[in-house]
Amino acid sequence: MAAVLGVSAHYHDAAAALVVDGVVIAAIQEERLSRQKNDPSFPARAIDACLRIAGIEGRALDSVAYYESPYAKIERVLVELVRGFPFTWRQFPRAISGQLTEKLWVLDRLAAHCGVPRRCVTFRRHHESHAASAFFVSPFEHAAVLTIDGVGEETTTAMWEGRGSLLTCRSTQAFPHSLGLLYAALTAWLGFEVNEGEYKVMGLAAYGEPRFREVIEKLVILDGDGGFTLALPYFAHHRDPDLPFSSRLEDLLGPRRRPGLAWNLESSADRRRADVAASLQAVLEDALLALARRAKREVGASALCLAGGVALNAVANGRLLRDSGFERVFVQPAAGDAGGALGAAILAGLDAGDPRPQPMRSSAWGVPLDAARGASVARALGLEVRTASEPALEIAERIARGELVASCWGRFEWGPRALGQRSLLADPREPATRQRINRRVKGREPFRPFAPAVSARAFEWFEGAPNDMTPFMTSVCAVRDEAHEELGAVTHVDGSARVQTVHEAGALLSVLDALERGGRSPAVLNTSLNAAGEPIAGSSEDALAFFLSHDVDALYLEDVVVERP
């Protein structure tokens, strides 16, 4: 039996995860503690927090596992720079300083920070960590696994077979051909930030028509059996670290959209861009569907697991569940690089003889809320503070009155979705609520949708819900016609919703039950407690900072109620 720490770092979404005797004790992204969105830096805070939660010191760890090979990563970067010479000569100084400093010595730094011998620090391969992060916490004994992202060491896509406590790689696709980097290039062309704006492209796609499908198919050539090749003259990710597309792509699609401009989907220019987003989404789904059907044929399992950044495309995940031939599909909530920390820890634990973890039922693996500390700080700031005897009932009553309520409970979530631990809750019925939150609270683009959280009586409002992904908000379901009036604020323009089905006892289920007891539908608008460009709130102080600077009616820190005078 072993205590194993897994770590991801130095690209984006740095994280740490602690697994002890096959049990996931904690999993934390560095951004939640550093307050830097998508923080890629060495996750010292997250490591220390995981150890505090377990009540152990670093030297008590049996091993530390890094989520990829730093040596293979450096080799791939340097080989690509040499291969692209002379076009890449300006990148050499930055690449050398970046790759041959902290990234090269990350294993030694992990040993020093944790206080363990260097021999106890190992690494796994990037896509193996992704695959493990999905399959080993899934409810499946046998499954096909697809890992799809920008790039790991040299792999961009891989197919695996998971059986029991074993993972076997069936096939791989190598850099520079990457579905993740295809999506990243168009994300940048649309004026969004890569590794952050892909969600926006997915939301924008619903407002467009895929009339540029043939144009996108010039960028990526699909063979119909899961294989794909990028038309590299349109891309620059293999040559330019800042801009993932070349001038050829602008010749094909027109000039890129300037970042930071306000969106107006009444304008012909932005409607055209929505059509490009819709075409990209359609082609991506075609590529993933072909990959999944091939995996079904080759692996022969009835279940599919997905990991890697592309697995956070909830719209595509819903399509795979409907059309791939798999009976069940699972995506754990931190499917991107952060999840690699969890996968690396599980793999190292299995190597030590630990059992496979139990199927994931909750994502509340972060730092516990200190409500008493929050109350003390709130009083010092001159806010009204009291204790609620029935906080869930109060929250339900406020939602029924049309108020916006910030709700914080227990340990914060693992992954980029708020699932009730650090949430902003509202009435899901009125479309105007969506506009109010996007404009006045979240500061987001007007086309960004919100998600409903529902309990059992409302599952029937959605086609295909519940499924293995809906507890973690990693898939999209169609909203039935009869539910549109009840879900006006959380039904996207295409009639879909990224629904969260709430099964587990806890604060969010208590709120939904209180709504139902009061004669309302057991559904709420559930969005993350953060503004644009910020990580989701972690501590009570983070929640107070959000409350003070945004148009929110009340803040609940468990049973502590904070209001303005």
C-alpha positions as CSV (number, residue, x, y, z in Angstrom):
1,M,0.0,0.0,0.0
2,A,1.3,3.4,-0.9
3,A,0.9,7.2,-0.6
4,V,1.4,8.7,-4.1
5,L,1.5,12.3,-5.2
6,G,0.8,13.0,-8.9
7,V,1.8,16.4,-10.4
8,S,1.2,18.2,-13.7
9,A,2.9,21.5,-14.4
10,H,4.7,23.9,-16.9
11,Y,2.2,24.0,-19.7
12,H,-1.2,25.0,-18.4
13,D,-3.5,23.9,-15.6
14,A,-0.8,22.8,-13.1
15,A,-2.2,20.5,-10.5
16,A,-1.5,18.0,-7.7
17,A,-3.4,14.9,-6.7
18,L,-2.9,12.6,-3.7
19,V,-3.9,8.9,-3.8
20,V,-3.3,6.8,-0.7
21,D,-3.9,3.0,-0.7
22,G,-6.0,3.4,-3.9
23,V,-8.2,6.1,-2.5
24,V,-8.2,9.6,-4.0
25,I,-7.6,11.9,-1.0
26,A,-7.3,15.3,-2.7
27,A,-7.0,16.8,-6.2
28,I,-6.3,20.5,-6.6
29,Q,-5.5,22.8,-9.5
30,E,-2.8,25.4,-8.7
31,E,-5.0,28.3,-10.1
32,R,-7.5,27.9,-7.3
33,L,-4.9,28.8,-4.7
34,S,-2.6,31.1,-6.7
35,R,-5.6,33.0,-8.2
36,Q,-3.9,33.0,-11.6
37,K,-6.2,31.6,-14.3
38,N,-4.8,28.4,-15.9
39,D,-1.7,28.8,-13.8
40,P,1.0,26.6,-15.4
41,S,3.7,27.1,-12.7
42,F,5.2,24.5,-10.3
43,P,2.1,23.7,-8.1
44,A,3.8,24.2,-4.7
45,R,0.5,25.5,-3.1
46,A,-1.5,22.6,-4.5
47,I,1.0,20.0,-3.4
48,D,1.1,21.4,0.1
49,A,-2.7,21.6,0.3
50,C,-3.0,18.0,-0.7
51,L,-0.6,17.0,2.0
52,R,-2.4,19.1,4.7
53,I,-5.7,17.5,3.8
54,A,-4.2,14.0,4.3
55,G,-2.4,15.1,7.5
56,I,1.0,13.9,6.3
57,E,4.3,15.5,5.4
58,G,6.0,15.2,2.1
59,R,8.7,12.8,3.4
60,A,5.9,10.3,4.2
61,L,5.2,9.9,0.5
62,D,6.2,6.6,-1.1
63,S,6.5,8.1,-4.5
64,V,5.9,11.2,-6.6
65,A,4.8,10.8,-10.2
66,Y,5.0,13.5,-12.9
67,Y,2.4,13.4,-15.6
68,E,4.8,13.3,-18.6
69,S,8.4,12.8,-19.6
70,P,10.2,16.1,-19.4
71,Y,13.1,14.6,-21.5
72,A,10.9,13.5,-24.4
73,K,9.0,16.8,-24.3
74,I,12.3,18.7,-24.6
75,E,13.5,16.5,-27.4
76,R,10.3,17.0,-29.4
77,V,10.5,20.8,-29.0
78,L,14.1,21.0,-30.0
79,V,13.7,18.6,-33.0
80,E,10.8,20.7,-34.3
81,L,12.9,23.9,-34.0
82,V,15.7,22.4,-35.9
83,R,13.4,20.9,-38.5
84,G,11.8,24.3,-39.0
85,F,15.0,26.3,-39.4
86,P,15.5,29.0,-40.6
87,F,11.9,30.0,-39.9
88,T,12.2,29.1,-36.2
89,W,15.5,30.9,-35.4
90,R,13.9,33.6,-33.3
91,Q,12.3,31.0,-31.1
92,F,15.6,29.3,-30.1
93,P,16.5,31.6,-27.2
94,R,13.1,31.4,-25.6
95,A,12.8,27.6,-26.2
96,I,16.2,26.9,-24.7
97,S,15.6,29.1,-21.7
98,G,12.2,27.6,-21.1
99,Q,12.9,23.9,-21.8
100,L,16.4,23.6,-20.3
101,T,15.7,25.3,-17.0
102,E,12.7,24.6,-14.7
103,K,11.0,22.2,-17.1
104,L,14.1,20.0,-17.4
105,W,14.7,19.9,-13.6
106,V,11.1,19.5,-12.5
107,L,11.7,16.0,-11.2
108,D,14.6,17.2,-9.0
109,R,12.5,20.1,-7.8
110,L,9.6,17.8,-6.9
111,A,12.1,15.7,-4.8
112,A,13.4,18.8,-3.0
113,H,10.0,20.3,-2.4
114,C,8.4,17.1,-1.0
115,G,11.5,16.0,0.9
116,V,11.8,12.6,-0.7
117,P,14.8,10.9,-2.3
118,R,15.2,11.6,-6.0
119,R,14.8,7.9,-6.8
120,C,11.2,8.1,-5.5
121,V,10.2,10.7,-8.2
122,T,9.2,9.1,-11.5
123,F,7.3,10.1,-14.6
124,R,4.6,8.6,-16.8
125,R,3.8,9.4,-20.4
126,H,1.4,12.3,-21.0
127,H,-1.3,10.4,-22.8
128,E,-1.0,7.4,-20.5
129,S,-1.7,9.8,-17.6
130,H,-4.7,11.2,-19.5
131,A,-6.1,7.7,-20.1
132,A,-5.6,6.6,-16.5
133,S,-7.3,9.8,-15.2
134,A,-10.5,8.8,-17.1
135,F,-10.6,5.0,-17.0
136,F,-9.5,4.2,-13.5
137,V,-12.1,6.5,-11.9
138,S,-14.9,5.4,-14.3
139,P,-17.5,2.9,-13.4
140,F,-16.3,0.5,-16.2
141,E,-14.4,-2.8,-15.9
142,H,-13.7,-2.8,-19.6
143,A,-13.7,0.2,-21.9
144,A,-12.1,1.8,-24.9
145,V,-10.3,5.0,-24.0
146,L,-9.5,7.9,-26.4
147,T,-7.1,10.6,-25.3
148,I,-7.2,13.7,-27.5
149,D,-5.5,17.0,-26.9
150,G,-3.0,19.5,-28.4
151,V,0.2,17.5,-27.8
152,G,1.9,15.5,-25.1
153,E,5.5,14.6,-25.6
154,E,5.0,13.7,-29.3
155,T,1.5,12.2,-29.2
156,T,-1.7,14.2,-30.0
157,T,-4.2,11.3,-30.0
158,A,-4.2,7.8,-28.7
159,M,-6.5,4.8,-28.4
160,W,-6.3,2.5,-25.4
161,E,-8.0,-0.5,-24.0
162,G,-8.8,-0.4,-20.3
163,R,-9.5,-3.7,-18.5
164,G,-9.6,-4.0,-14.7
165,S,-6.3,-2.4,-13.5
166,L,-4.5,-2.5,-16.9
167,L,-4.2,0.0,-19.7
168,T,-3.0,-1.1,-23.2
169,C,-2.2,1.4,-25.9
170,R,-3.7,0.4,-29.3
171,S,-2.6,3.3,-31.6
172,T,-1.3,6.8,-31.6
173,Q,-1.2,9.9,-33.8
174,A,2.0,12.1,-33.7
175,F,2.6,15.8,-33.7
176,P,2.1,18.1,-35.6
177,H,-1.2,16.6,-36.7
178,S,-3.6,17.4,-33.9
179,L,-7.4,17.9,-33.5
180,G,-6.7,20.0,-30.4
181,L,-4.3,22.3,-32.3
182,L,-6.8,22.6,-35.1
183,Y,-9.4,23.9,-32.6
184,A,-6.8,26.1,-31.0
185,A,-5.9,27.7,-34.4
186,L,-9.5,28.6,-35.1
187,T,-10.0,29.8,-31.4
188,A,-7.2,32.2,-32.0
189,W,-8.5,33.3,-35.4
190,L,-11.8,34.1,-33.7
191,G,-10.0,36.4,-31.3
192,F,-10.1,34.2,-28.2
193,E,-7.3,33.1,-26.0
194,V,-5.9,29.6,-26.7
195,N,-6.4,27.1,-23.8
196,E,-9.2,29.3,-22.4
197,G,-11.4,30.4,-25.3
198,E,-12.3,27.0,-26.7
199,Y,-15.4,26.9,-24.5
200,K,-16.4,30.2,-26.1
201,V,-16.0,28.7,-29.6
202,M,-18.2,25.8,-28.6
203,G,-20.9,28.2,-27.3
204,L,-20.6,30.5,-30.4
205,A,-21.1,27.5,-32.7
206,A,-24.7,27.1,-31.7
207,Y,-25.5,30.5,-33.2
208,G,-24.1,29.6,-36.6
209,E,-24.7,27.3,-39.5
210,P,-21.9,24.9,-40.7
211,R,-21.8,26.5,-44.2
212,F,-18.0,26.6,-44.2
213,R,-17.6,22.8,-43.6
214,E,-15.8,22.4,-46.9
215,V,-13.4,25.2,-46.1
216,I,-12.6,23.6,-42.7
217,E,-12.1,20.3,-44.5
218,K,-9.2,21.9,-46.4
219,L,-7.5,22.4,-43.0
220,V,-7.9,18.8,-41.8
221,I,-8.2,15.8,-44.1
222,L,-10.3,13.0,-42.5
223,D,-9.9,9.5,-43.9
224,G,-13.3,8.3,-42.5
225,D,-11.8,5.7,-40.3
226,G,-10.4,7.8,-37.5
227,G,-7.3,9.0,-39.2
228,F,-6.7,12.7,-39.9
229,T,-3.9,15.0,-41.3
230,L,-3.6,18.7,-40.9
231,A,-2.8,20.8,-44.0
232,L,0.3,22.3,-42.3
233,P,0.8,25.3,-44.6
234,Y,-2.3,26.8,-42.8
235,F,-0.8,26.3,-39.3
236,A,2.1,27.7,-37.4
237,H,2.0,25.7,-34.1
238,H,5.0,23.7,-35.2
239,R,7.0,27.0,-35.8
240,D,5.5,29.8,-33.8
241,P,4.8,29.5,-30.0
242,D,2.5,32.6,-30.0
243,L,0.2,32.3,-33.1
244,P,-1.0,28.8,-34.0
245,F,-2.1,29.7,-37.6
246,S,-0.3,31.1,-40.7
247,S,-1.2,33.9,-43.1
248,R,-2.5,31.2,-45.4
249,L,-5.4,30.6,-43.0
250,E,-6.3,34.2,-43.1
251,D,-6.1,34.1,-46.9
252,L,-8.7,31.3,-46.7
253,L,-11.0,32.6,-44.0
254,G,-10.3,36.3,-43.9
255,P,-8.5,38.4,-41.3
256,R,-8.5,37.2,-37.7
257,R,-10.9,38.9,-35.3
258,R,-9.1,41.4,-33.1
259,P,-9.1,40.1,-29.4
260,G,-11.2,42.0,-26.9
261,L,-13.8,43.5,-29.2
262,A,-17.4,43.3,-28.1
263,W,-19.4,40.7,-30.0
264,N,-22.5,41.6,-32.0
265,L,-24.3,38.7,-33.6
266,E,-26.6,41.1,-35.4
267,S,-23.6,42.1,-37.5
268,S,-22.9,40.2,-40.7
269,A,-19.2,39.9,-39.8
270,D,-19.8,38.2,-36.4
271,R,-22.6,36.0,-37.9
272,R,-20.1,34.8,-40.4
273,R,-17.6,34.0,-37.6
274,A,-20.4,32.1,-35.8
275,D,-20.8,30.1,-39.1
276,V,-17.1,29.3,-39.0
277,A,-17.3,28.2,-35.4
278,A,-20.3,25.9,-36.3
279,S,-18.4,24.5,-39.2
280,L,-15.3,23.8,-37.0
281,Q,-17.5,22.1,-34.4
282,A,-19.2,19.9,-37.1
283,V,-15.9,18.8,-38.6
284,L,-14.4,18.1,-35.1
285,E,-17.5,15.9,-34.2
286,D,-17.1,14.0,-37.5
287,A,-13.4,13.3,-36.7
288,L,-14.2,12.2,-33.1
289,L,-17.1,10.0,-34.3
290,A,-14.9,8.2,-36.7
291,L,-12.3,7.7,-34.0
292,A,-14.9,6.4,-31.6
293,R,-16.4,4.0,-34.1
294,R,-12.9,2.6,-34.9
295,A,-12.3,2.2,-31.1
296,K,-15.6,0.4,-30.8
297,R,-14.6,-2.0,-33.6
298,E,-11.0,-2.6,-32.4
299,V,-11.5,-2.8,-28.6
300,G,-15.0,-4.4,-28.6
301,A,-16.1,-2.8,-25.3
302,S,-19.5,-1.3,-24.7
303,A,-18.2,1.7,-22.8
304,L,-15.9,4.6,-23.9
305,C,-13.8,6.9,-21.7
306,L,-12.4,10.2,-23.0
307,A,-9.6,12.5,-21.7
308,G,-7.4,15.3,-22.9
309,G,-8.4,18.9,-23.6
310,V,-10.7,18.0,-26.5
311,A,-12.7,15.8,-24.1
312,L,-14.0,19.0,-22.5
313,N,-16.0,19.7,-25.6
314,A,-19.4,18.8,-24.0
315,V,-21.3,19.1,-27.3
316,A,-19.1,16.6,-29.0
317,N,-19.3,14.2,-26.0
318,G,-23.1,14.3,-26.3
319,R,-22.9,13.4,-30.0
320,L,-20.5,10.5,-29.2
321,L,-23.0,9.1,-26.7
322,R,-25.8,9.3,-29.2
323,D,-24.1,8.2,-32.4
324,S,-20.8,6.3,-31.8
325,G,-22.4,2.9,-30.9
326,F,-21.1,2.9,-27.3
327,E,-23.8,2.3,-24.7
328,R,-22.0,4.4,-22.1
329,V,-19.5,7.3,-22.2
330,F,-17.5,8.8,-19.3
331,V,-15.5,12.0,-19.0
332,Q,-14.1,13.0,-15.6
333,P,-14.4,16.7,-15.0
334,A,-10.7,17.7,-15.1
335,A,-10.1,16.1,-18.5
336,G,-7.4,18.5,-19.5
337,D,-3.8,18.7,-18.3
338,A,-4.8,19.0,-14.7
339,G,-6.3,15.5,-14.9
340,G,-2.9,14.2,-15.8
341,A,-1.8,14.6,-12.2
342,L,-4.6,12.3,-11.0
343,G,-3.7,9.8,-13.7
344,A,0.0,9.7,-12.9
345,A,-0.8,9.2,-9.2
346,I,-3.2,6.3,-9.9
347,L,-0.7,4.6,-12.2
348,A,2.1,4.9,-9.6
349,G,-0.2,3.5,-7.0
350,L,-1.2,0.5,-9.1
351,D,2.5,-0.2,-9.8
352,A,3.0,-0.3,-6.0
353,G,0.2,-2.9,-5.6
354,D,-2.6,-0.6,-4.6
355,P,-6.2,-1.4,-5.7
356,R,-7.8,0.6,-8.5
357,P,-9.8,3.6,-7.0
358,Q,-13.6,3.3,-6.6
359,P,-15.7,4.9,-9.3
360,M,-15.9,8.7,-9.0
361,R,-19.1,9.9,-7.5
362,S,-18.1,13.4,-6.4
363,S,-15.6,16.0,-7.6
364,A,-15.3,17.7,-4.1
365,W,-11.6,16.9,-3.7
366,G,-10.3,20.4,-3.0
367,V,-9.6,22.5,0.1
368,P,-12.4,22.7,2.7
369,L,-14.2,26.0,3.2
370,D,-13.4,27.9,6.4
371,A,-16.8,29.5,7.0
372,A,-15.8,30.9,10.5
373,R,-12.9,32.7,8.9
374,G,-15.2,34.1,6.2
375,A,-17.6,35.3,8.9
376,S,-14.8,37.1,10.8
377,V,-13.5,38.8,7.6
378,A,-17.0,39.8,6.5
379,R,-17.7,41.5,9.9
380,A,-14.4,43.3,9.7
381,L,-15.5,44.6,6.3
382,G,-18.7,46.0,7.7
383,L,-21.0,43.4,6.1
384,E,-24.1,42.0,7.8
385,V,-23.4,38.4,9.0
386,R,-25.8,35.9,10.7
387,T,-26.2,32.2,11.0
388,A,-29.0,30.4,9.2
389,S,-30.7,27.4,10.8
390,E,-31.8,26.1,7.4
391,P,-29.5,27.6,4.8
392,A,-30.7,25.4,1.9
393,L,-34.3,26.4,2.5
394,E,-33.3,30.1,2.6
395,I,-31.4,29.8,-0.7
396,A,-34.4,28.1,-2.3
397,E,-36.7,30.9,-1.2
398,R,-34.3,33.5,-2.5
399,I,-34.0,31.8,-5.9
400,A,-37.8,31.6,-6.1
401,R,-37.9,35.4,-5.5
402,G,-35.5,35.9,-8.5
403,E,-32.4,36.7,-6.4
404,L,-28.8,35.7,-7.3
405,V,-27.2,33.7,-4.5
406,A,-23.5,32.8,-4.1
407,S,-23.3,29.4,-2.5
408,C,-20.2,27.8,-1.0
409,W,-20.0,24.5,0.8
410,G,-17.3,22.0,1.9
411,R,-14.4,21.2,-0.4
412,F,-14.1,22.9,-3.7
413,E,-14.5,21.0,-7.0
414,W,-11.9,19.3,-9.1
415,G,-12.0,20.6,-12.7
416,P,-13.3,23.7,-14.5
417,R,-17.0,23.3,-13.6
418,A,-18.7,24.5,-10.5
419,L,-20.9,21.6,-9.3
420,G,-22.5,23.1,-6.2
421,Q,-19.4,23.6,-4.0
422,R,-18.6,27.1,-5.3
423,S,-21.6,28.2,-7.3
424,L,-23.7,31.1,-8.3
425,L,-27.4,30.0,-8.2
426,A,-30.4,31.6,-9.9
427,D,-33.9,30.9,-11.2
428,P,-33.6,28.9,-14.4
429,R,-36.8,30.1,-16.0
430,E,-36.4,33.7,-17.4
431,P,-34.1,34.3,-20.4
432,A,-33.5,37.8,-18.9
433,T,-31.6,36.1,-16.0
434,R,-29.0,34.8,-18.5
435,Q,-28.5,38.3,-19.9
436,R,-28.2,39.9,-16.4
437,I,-25.6,37.4,-15.2
438,N,-23.5,37.5,-18.5
439,R,-23.5,41.3,-18.6
440,R,-23.6,42.5,-15.0
441,V,-22.0,39.7,-13.0
442,K,-19.8,37.5,-15.1
443,G,-18.7,40.0,-17.7
444,R,-19.0,37.3,-20.5
445,E,-19.9,37.3,-24.1
446,P,-23.7,37.4,-24.7
447,F,-23.7,34.1,-26.5
448,R,-22.3,32.1,-23.5
449,P,-24.9,29.7,-22.1
450,F,-25.5,28.7,-18.5
451,A,-26.1,25.2,-17.2
452,P,-29.1,23.8,-15.2
453,A,-28.6,21.6,-12.1
454,V,-31.6,19.3,-11.6
455,S,-32.7,16.5,-9.3
456,A,-34.5,13.3,-10.1
457,R,-38.0,14.6,-10.9
458,A,-36.6,16.9,-13.6
459,F,-34.3,14.3,-15.4
460,E,-37.2,13.6,-17.8
461,W,-36.9,17.1,-19.2
462,F,-33.7,16.1,-21.1
463,E,-33.1,13.6,-23.9
464,G,-30.6,11.0,-22.7
465,A,-30.3,12.1,-19.1
466,P,-29.0,11.0,-16.7
467,N,-25.9,9.4,-18.1
468,D,-22.4,8.8,-16.8
469,M,-21.3,12.3,-17.7
470,T,-24.2,14.5,-16.5
471,P,-23.2,14.4,-12.8
472,F,-20.0,16.3,-13.8
473,M,-21.5,18.6,-16.5
474,T,-19.3,17.1,-19.3
475,S,-22.0,16.4,-21.9
476,V,-24.9,18.2,-23.5
477,C,-28.5,17.0,-23.8
478,A,-31.4,18.2,-25.8
479,V,-34.1,20.0,-23.7
480,R,-37.6,18.6,-24.4
481,D,-40.1,21.0,-25.8
482,E,-42.3,20.9,-22.7
483,A,-39.4,22.0,-20.5
484,H,-38.4,25.2,-22.4
485,E,-40.6,27.4,-20.3
486,E,-39.2,26.1,-17.0
487,L,-35.6,26.3,-18.4
488,G,-35.6,29.5,-20.4
489,A,-32.4,30.8,-18.8
490,V,-30.4,27.6,-19.3
491,T,-31.5,26.4,-22.7
492,H,-29.0,27.3,-25.4
493,V,-30.1,28.8,-28.7
494,D,-30.0,25.3,-30.3
495,G,-32.3,23.8,-27.7
496,S,-29.6,22.0,-25.7
497,A,-28.3,22.3,-22.2
498,R,-25.1,21.2,-20.4
499,V,-27.2,19.6,-17.7
500,Q,-25.9,18.6,-14.2
501,T,-27.9,15.8,-12.8
502,V,-27.6,15.8,-9.0
503,H,-27.7,12.4,-7.3
504,E,-25.4,12.7,-4.3
505,A,-26.6,14.0,-0.9
506,G,-25.2,17.5,-0.2
507,A,-26.0,21.2,-0.2
508,L,-27.1,21.4,-3.9
509,L,-29.5,18.5,-3.6
510,S,-30.9,20.0,-0.4
511,V,-31.6,23.3,-2.3
512,L,-33.3,21.4,-5.1
513,D,-35.4,19.4,-2.6
514,A,-36.4,22.6,-0.8
515,L,-37.5,24.1,-4.1
516,E,-39.6,21.1,-4.8
517,R,-41.2,21.1,-1.4
518,G,-42.1,24.7,-2.0
519,G,-44.0,23.8,-5.1
520,R,-41.3,24.8,-7.6
521,S,-39.4,22.7,-10.1
522,P,-36.2,21.1,-8.7
523,A,-33.9,23.0,-11.0
524,V,-31.5,25.9,-10.7
525,L,-29.2,27.9,-13.0
526,N,-25.8,26.8,-11.7
527,T,-22.7,28.7,-12.8
528,S,-19.2,29.1,-11.3
529,L,-18.4,31.7,-8.7
530,N,-16.0,33.8,-10.7
531,A,-15.9,36.6,-13.2
532,A,-14.3,36.5,-16.7
533,G,-10.6,35.8,-16.5
534,E,-10.7,34.6,-12.9
535,P,-10.4,31.1,-11.4
536,I,-13.4,29.8,-9.5
537,A,-13.4,30.9,-5.9
538,G,-11.6,28.6,-3.5
539,S,-11.5,30.1,-0.1
540,S,-14.1,32.1,1.9
541,E,-12.0,35.2,1.2
542,D,-12.2,34.6,-2.6
543,A,-16.0,34.3,-2.3
544,L,-16.2,37.5,-0.3
545,A,-14.1,39.3,-2.9
546,F,-16.5,38.2,-5.6
547,F,-19.6,39.1,-3.5
548,L,-18.3,42.6,-2.8
549,S,-17.5,43.4,-6.5
550,H,-20.5,41.9,-8.2
551,D,-24.3,42.3,-8.4
552,V,-25.1,39.3,-6.1
553,D,-27.9,39.4,-3.5
554,A,-26.5,37.2,-0.8
555,L,-23.5,35.0,0.0
556,Y,-23.8,31.7,1.9
557,L,-20.7,30.3,3.4
558,E,-22.3,27.0,4.5
559,D,-24.6,28.2,7.3
560,V,-23.1,31.7,7.5
561,V,-25.1,34.3,5.6
562,V,-23.4,37.5,4.4
563,E,-25.4,40.4,3.1
564,R,-24.7,44.1,2.4
565,P,-25.9,46.6,5.0
